[in-house]
Amino acid sequence: MTLTAFLTHILFGTCLFLLSCSICWIMVKRIRIMDVPNRRSSHDVAVPKSGGLAIAATFMIGVLVIYLLADRTMISEKFFMGFVSSAFLIAIISFYDDLNDISIFIRLVSQ
């Protein structure tokens, strides 16, 4: 691997990290979806939820950039689209669960 390729990968990862941090900051400061402690909680004060949304969004954007800019892919397009679609569906169901606490059965089936 050349130094240029290495630095390009480091820059790409740094951009994705900053994007994830920005999404988390917006979620905490603007949307304020909080997990209020209850008898089953491991925390004593309310903590922000939906950090997974920042991770999922960063993942989707990273995969999209790689898909658009890569000169070759390792898997066929139909498998790639199936993977991205299923990851998106799981992220949506998980975010909905953060908002409304859906049943364990629905979460298990979705995953």
C-alpha positions as CSV (number, residue, x, y, z in Angstrom):
1,M,0.0,0.0,0.0
2,T,1.4,3.4,-0.9
3,L,1.6,6.3,1.5
4,T,-1.0,8.2,-0.6
5,A,-3.5,5.4,-0.3
6,F,-2.9,5.1,3.4
7,L,-3.4,8.8,4.0
8,T,-6.6,8.7,1.8
9,H,-8.0,5.9,4.0
10,I,-7.0,7.8,7.2
11,L,-8.7,11.0,5.9
12,F,-11.8,9.0,4.9
13,G,-12.0,7.4,8.4
14,T,-11.5,10.8,10.0
15,C,-14.3,12.3,8.0
16,L,-16.6,9.5,8.9
17,F,-15.7,9.9,12.6
18,L,-16.4,13.6,12.5
19,L,-19.7,13.0,10.8
20,S,-20.7,10.5,13.5
21,C,-19.7,12.9,16.2
22,S,-21.8,15.7,14.6
23,I,-24.8,13.4,14.3
24,C,-24.4,12.4,18.0
25,W,-24.1,16.0,19.0
26,I,-27.3,17.0,17.1
27,M,-29.1,14.0,18.6
28,V,-28.1,15.0,22.2
29,K,-28.6,18.8,21.9
30,R,-31.5,19.1,19.5
31,I,-33.6,15.9,19.5
32,R,-32.9,14.9,23.2
33,I,-34.1,11.3,23.1
34,M,-33.1,10.2,26.6
35,D,-33.1,6.9,28.4
36,V,-34.5,7.6,31.9
37,P,-33.2,5.1,34.5
38,N,-35.6,2.5,35.9
39,R,-35.1,-0.5,38.2
40,R,-33.4,-2.5,35.4
41,S,-31.0,0.3,34.3
42,S,-27.3,0.3,34.9
43,H,-27.1,4.1,35.0
44,D,-28.4,6.5,37.7
45,V,-29.0,9.6,35.5
46,A,-30.8,10.0,32.2
47,V,-28.4,9.3,29.3
48,P,-28.9,10.0,25.6
49,K,-30.2,7.2,23.4
50,S,-30.0,6.6,19.7
51,G,-26.2,6.7,19.3
52,G,-26.8,3.8,17.1
53,L,-28.5,6.1,14.6
54,A,-25.3,8.0,14.2
55,I,-23.4,4.8,13.8
56,A,-25.9,3.5,11.2
57,A,-25.9,6.8,9.3
58,T,-22.1,7.0,9.2
59,F,-22.0,3.3,8.1
60,M,-24.5,3.9,5.3
61,I,-22.7,7.1,4.1
62,G,-19.3,5.3,4.2
63,V,-20.6,2.3,2.2
64,L,-22.3,4.6,-0.3
65,V,-19.1,6.5,-0.9
66,I,-17.1,3.3,-1.2
67,Y,-19.7,1.9,-3.6
68,L,-19.6,5.0,-5.8
69,L,-15.9,5.6,-5.8
70,A,-14.4,2.0,-5.7
71,D,-13.1,0.7,-9.0
72,R,-14.3,-2.9,-8.2
73,T,-16.5,-4.6,-5.7
74,M,-16.0,-7.7,-3.8
75,I,-19.6,-9.0,-3.9
76,S,-22.3,-8.9,-6.6
77,E,-24.6,-5.8,-6.6
78,K,-27.7,-7.8,-5.6
79,F,-26.0,-9.1,-2.5
80,F,-24.6,-5.7,-1.7
81,M,-28.1,-4.0,-2.1
82,G,-29.6,-6.8,0.1
83,F,-27.0,-6.1,2.8
84,V,-27.5,-2.4,2.7
85,S,-31.3,-2.7,2.7
86,S,-31.3,-5.1,5.6
87,A,-28.9,-2.9,7.6
88,F,-31.2,0.1,6.9
89,L,-34.3,-1.8,8.0
90,I,-32.6,-2.9,11.3
91,A,-31.5,0.7,11.9
92,I,-35.1,2.0,11.4
93,I,-36.6,-0.6,13.6
94,S,-34.0,0.1,16.3
95,F,-34.6,3.8,16.2
96,Y,-38.3,3.2,16.4
97,D,-37.6,1.1,19.4
98,D,-35.6,3.9,21.0
99,L,-38.7,6.1,20.6
100,N,-41.5,3.7,21.5
101,D,-40.0,0.6,23.2
102,I,-41.3,-2.2,20.9
103,S,-41.5,-5.8,22.0
104,I,-38.5,-8.1,22.2
105,F,-40.2,-10.4,19.7
106,I,-40.3,-7.7,17.0
107,R,-36.7,-6.7,17.7
108,L,-35.6,-10.3,17.4
109,V,-37.5,-11.0,14.2
110,S,-36.2,-7.9,12.6
111,Q,-32.6,-8.8,13.3
